[in-house]
């Protein structure tokens, strides 16, 4: 996930941050950004949706909560 995907206000309003990004130290920001992928995965799986992304080969992959991994066709 890229830094520009959400504005600071959106993240604070949704309750994901303990304090605003502009008040975080660089170490706190780095730790928070490292946690984002797992939080996204957990959220998607909690609503029974797969995690879909594009891999290094340019293929679209869907990971499911039951462990299945599918290569999606165009």
N, CA and C atoms as a LAMMPS dump frame, in Angstrom:
ITEM: TIMESTEP
0
ITEM: NUMBER OF ATOMS
222
ITEM: BOX BOUNDS ff ff ff
-5.0000000000000000e+02 5.0000000000000000e+02
-5.0000000000000000e+02 5.0000000000000000e+02
-5.0000000000000000e+02 5.0000000000000000e+02
ITEM: ATOMS id mol type element x y z
1 1 1 N 0.849 -1.171 0
2 1 2 C 0 0 0
3 1 3 C 0.889 1.227 0
4 2 1 N 0.527 2.174 -0.819
5 2 2 C 1.336 3.372 -0.925
6 2 3 C 0.908 4.397 0.111
7 3 1 N 1.853 5.234 0.47
8 3 2 C 1.623 6.266 1.471
9 3 3 C 0.491 7.202 1.078
10 4 1 N 0.301 7.435 -0.196
11 4 2 C -0.698 8.384 -0.673
12 4 3 C -2.094 7.772 -0.8
13 5 1 N -2.269 6.482 -0.49
14 5 2 C -3.565 5.831 -0.663
15 5 3 C -4.649 6.418 0.23
16 6 1 N -4.284 6.892 1.394
17 6 2 C -5.234 7.511 2.305
18 6 3 C -4.658 8.841 2.763
19 7 1 N -5.516 9.793 2.994
20 7 2 C -5.026 11.036 3.585
21 7 3 C -4.91 10.822 5.086
22 8 1 N -4.11 11.633 5.739
23 8 2 C -3.957 11.526 7.189
24 8 3 C -5.304 11.667 7.885
25 9 1 N -6.136 12.572 7.415
26 9 2 C -7.44 12.789 8.048
27 9 3 C -8.329 11.564 7.919
28 10 1 N -8.295 10.884 6.781
29 10 2 C -9.114 9.678 6.612
30 10 3 C -8.696 8.604 7.61
31 11 1 N -7.399 8.427 7.791
32 11 2 C -6.913 7.394 8.696
33 11 3 C -7.255 7.719 10.141
34 12 1 N -7.123 8.969 10.521
35 12 2 C -7.447 9.36 11.888
36 12 3 C -8.949 9.225 12.118
37 13 1 N -9.751 9.678 11.169
38 13 2 C -11.202 9.629 11.3
39 13 3 C -11.691 8.18 11.426
40 14 1 N -11.056 7.26 10.745
41 14 2 C -11.479 5.863 10.777
42 14 3 C -10.952 5.139 12.01
43 15 1 N -10.174 5.824 12.837
44 15 2 C -9.72 5.237 14.087
45 15 3 C -8.546 4.297 13.97
46 16 1 N -7.8 4.369 12.895
47 16 2 C -6.675 3.46 12.717
48 16 3 C -5.395 3.959 13.387
49 17 1 N -5.316 5.217 13.681
50 17 2 C -4.099 5.767 14.258
51 17 3 C -4.305 6.135 15.719
52 18 1 N -3.287 5.878 16.526
53 18 2 C -3.348 6.314 17.917
54 18 3 C -3.05 7.798 18.018
55 19 1 N -2.257 8.296 17.079
56 19 2 C -2.007 9.729 17.001
57 19 3 C -1.769 10.074 15.542
58 20 1 N -1.958 11.326 15.164
59 20 2 C -1.805 11.716 13.757
60 20 3 C -0.391 11.443 13.232
61 21 1 N -0.306 11.166 11.945
62 21 2 C 1.001 10.901 11.33
63 21 3 C 1.977 12.043 11.539
64 22 1 N 1.493 13.27 11.508
65 22 2 C 2.405 14.406 11.645
66 22 3 C 2.996 14.512 13.051
67 23 1 N 2.447 13.784 14.023
68 23 2 C 3.003 13.77 15.376
69 23 3 C 3.894 12.555 15.624
70 24 1 N 3.922 11.611 14.701
71 24 2 C 4.711 10.393 14.88
72 24 3 C 6.176 10.635 14.555
73 25 1 N 7.02 9.9 15.256
74 25 2 C 8.434 9.902 14.91
75 25 3 C 8.609 9.049 13.656
76 26 1 N 9.757 9.138 13.032
77 26 2 C 10.011 8.322 11.84
78 26 3 C 9.928 6.831 12.17
79 27 1 N 10.411 6.441 13.337
80 27 2 C 10.359 5.029 13.738
81 27 3 C 8.91 4.565 13.915
82 28 1 N 8.065 5.415 14.495
83 28 2 C 6.651 5.059 14.672
84 28 3 C 5.948 4.933 13.325
85 29 1 N 6.248 5.852 12.411
86 29 2 C 5.648 5.787 11.072
87 29 3 C 6.066 4.511 10.365
88 30 1 N 7.346 4.199 10.447
89 30 2 C 7.863 2.998 9.791
90 30 3 C 7.172 1.747 10.337
91 31 1 N 7.017 1.661 11.648
92 31 2 C 6.351 0.516 12.262
93 31 3 C 4.892 0.446 11.827
94 32 1 N 4.216 1.585 11.798
95 32 2 C 2.807 1.618 11.403
96 32 3 C 2.641 1.158 9.959
97 33 1 N 3.516 1.65 9.06
98 33 2 C 3.43 1.245 7.657
99 33 3 C 3.722 -0.244 7.477
100 34 1 N 4.592 -0.806 8.295
101 34 2 C 4.881 -2.242 8.211
102 34 3 C 3.671 -3.081 8.616
103 35 1 N 2.837 -2.543 9.507
104 35 2 C 1.668 -3.283 9.992
105 35 3 C 0.479 -3.221 9.04
106 36 1 N 0.464 -2.277 8.118
107 36 2 C -0.686 -2.083 7.234
108 36 3 C -1.044 -3.343 6.433
109 37 1 N -0.096 -4.001 5.758
110 37 2 C -0.484 -5.171 4.951
111 37 3 C -1.215 -6.254 5.748
112 38 1 N -0.763 -6.549 6.953
113 38 2 C -1.426 -7.585 7.748
114 38 3 C -2.808 -7.132 8.207
115 39 1 N -2.946 -5.845 8.509
116 39 2 C -4.26 -5.328 8.91
117 39 3 C -5.242 -5.399 7.744
118 40 1 N -4.769 -5.088 6.552
119 40 2 C -5.625 -5.164 5.365
120 40 3 C -6.054 -6.608 5.13
121 41 1 N -5.11 -7.524 5.194
122 41 2 C -5.404 -8.951 5.002
123 41 3 C -6.419 -9.439 6.033
124 42 1 N -6.209 -9.104 7.291
125 42 2 C -7.126 -9.532 8.35
126 42 3 C -8.521 -8.959 8.129
127 43 1 N -8.594 -7.698 7.732
128 43 2 C -9.903 -7.086 7.49
129 43 3 C -10.625 -7.772 6.33
130 44 1 N -9.925 -7.961 5.21
131 44 2 C -10.556 -8.604 4.057
132 44 3 C -11.046 -10.007 4.398
133 45 1 N -10.219 -10.773 5.078
134 45 2 C -10.622 -12.124 5.453
135 45 3 C -11.802 -12.097 6.425
136 46 1 N -11.873 -11.086 7.286
137 46 2 C -12.982 -11.001 8.248
138 46 3 C -14.317 -10.74 7.56
139 47 1 N -14.282 -10.125 6.384
140 47 2 C -15.524 -9.891 5.631
141 47 3 C -15.652 -10.884 4.475
142 48 1 N -14.884 -11.964 4.57
143 48 2 C -14.931 -13.076 3.603
144 48 3 C -14.597 -12.656 2.173
145 49 1 N -13.629 -11.771 2.062
146 49 2 C -13.155 -11.336 0.752
147 49 3 C -11.707 -11.781 0.579
148 50 1 N -11.295 -12.128 -0.637
149 50 2 C -9.892 -12.488 -0.863
150 50 3 C -9.014 -11.241 -0.958
151 51 1 N -7.754 -11.432 -0.711
152 51 2 C -6.762 -10.384 -0.93
153 51 3 C -6.298 -10.541 -2.372
154 52 1 N -6.492 -9.526 -3.186
155 52 2 C -6.134 -9.596 -4.606
156 52 3 C -5.005 -8.61 -4.868
157 53 1 N -3.972 -9.083 -5.557
158 53 2 C -2.832 -8.232 -5.881
159 53 3 C -2.183 -8.719 -7.168
160 54 1 N -1.293 -7.907 -7.698
161 54 2 C -0.546 -8.242 -8.911
162 54 3 C 0.859 -8.664 -8.484
163 55 1 N 1.288 -9.85 -8.918
164 55 2 C 2.615 -10.331 -8.531
165 55 3 C 3.702 -9.81 -9.478
166 56 1 N 4.932 -10.258 -9.235
167 56 2 C 6.082 -9.799 -10.026
168 56 3 C 5.967 -10.156 -11.5
169 57 1 N 5.259 -11.231 -11.796
170 57 2 C 5.097 -11.682 -13.182
171 57 3 C 3.972 -10.953 -13.905
172 58 1 N 3.248 -10.087 -13.181
173 58 2 C 2.138 -9.365 -13.786
174 58 3 C 0.811 -10.098 -13.704
175 59 1 N 0.787 -11.219 -12.973
176 59 2 C -0.447 -11.99 -12.815
177 59 3 C -1.233 -11.459 -11.614
178 60 1 N -2.552 -11.516 -11.721
179 60 2 C -3.394 -11.153 -10.584
180 60 3 C -3.623 -12.397 -9.74
181 61 1 N -3.391 -12.262 -8.443
182 61 2 C -3.472 -13.362 -7.497
183 61 3 C -4.564 -13.056 -6.476
184 62 1 N -5.356 -14.064 -6.134
185 62 2 C -6.364 -13.939 -5.078
186 62 3 C -6.01 -14.927 -3.974
187 63 1 N -5.74 -14.409 -2.783
188 63 2 C -5.476 -15.258 -1.619
189 63 3 C -6.741 -15.293 -0.772
190 64 1 N -7.153 -16.498 -0.388
191 64 2 C -8.367 -16.675 0.4
192 64 3 C -8.013 -17.037 1.838
193 65 1 N -8.949 -16.782 2.742
194 65 2 C -8.709 -17.038 4.165
195 65 3 C -8.496 -18.517 4.472
196 66 1 N -8.999 -19.402 3.607
197 66 2 C -8.816 -20.84 3.838
198 66 3 C -7.478 -21.35 3.3
199 67 1 N -6.644 -20.441 2.802
200 67 2 C -5.321 -20.814 2.32
201 67 3 C -5.209 -21.004 0.821
202 68 1 N -6.348 -21.014 0.115
203 68 2 C -6.295 -21.169 -1.338
204 68 3 C -5.667 -19.934 -1.97
205 69 1 N -4.881 -20.172 -3.014
206 69 2 C -4.29 -19.088 -3.797
207 69 3 C -4.649 -19.353 -5.247
208 70 1 N -5.277 -18.384 -5.888
209 70 2 C -5.703 -18.543 -7.277
210 70 3 C -5.009 -17.511 -8.151
211 71 1 N -4.646 -17.936 -9.353
212 71 2 C -4.198 -17 -10.381
213 71 3 C -5.446 -16.636 -11.165
214 72 1 N -5.763 -15.353 -11.213
215 72 2 C -6.976 -14.903 -11.89
216 72 3 C -6.708 -14.693 -13.369
217 73 1 N -7.663 -15.062 -14.175
218 73 2 C -7.561 -14.895 -15.628
219 73 3 C -8.009 -13.494 -16.014
220 74 1 N -7.452 -12.984 -17.106
221 74 2 C -7.866 -11.662 -17.613
222 74 3 C -9.265 -11.708 -18.137
